[in-house]
Amino acid sequence: ETVKKPVKKVEAVKPVETKKQETVYKTAKYVNKNIQISPRKIRLLVDEVRKLSPVEAPARVKFINTKSARALTQALKNIIADAKNNFNLDINSLKFDTIKADEALKIKRMDKSHGSRFARGLIQKRHSRLVIIVKGVQK
């Protein structure tokens, strides 16, 4: 006679759940409310800079010879230094959260040489408001 061995039931082993550490991003903000450049001119540059990393951007923008490039280079240097020194963020982990150039105040004056045509002789000096927010991981 053959002896039947009892069959052991194998239970499915549940995988051990490991908690992934979520990276906590901190933000640093730079705002300049009154740059004497029209928003359209600075937006042309801001749209290109948005694609780059904040650390790489000042090196690229530095070689563009426009007033908007000079203002943006200074702003980028300020926000990187601010993120590093005041918020204790790792500069290699920085990314642009938002970077935008909006319209600020306009200085308007009348000029008779423009006559009654051509926007009624009104000359507008446009200004920009630049907002840069970067996010990164704390050291």
Salt bridges, closest charged atoms under 4 A:
ASP47 OD1 - ARG50 NH1 2.93
GLU48 OE1 - LYS51 NZ 3.81
GLU56 OE2 - ARG60 NH2 2.80
ASP102 OD2 - LYS100 NZ 3.98
GLU103 OE2 - LYS106 NZ 3.40
ASP111 OD2 - HIS114 ND1 3.14
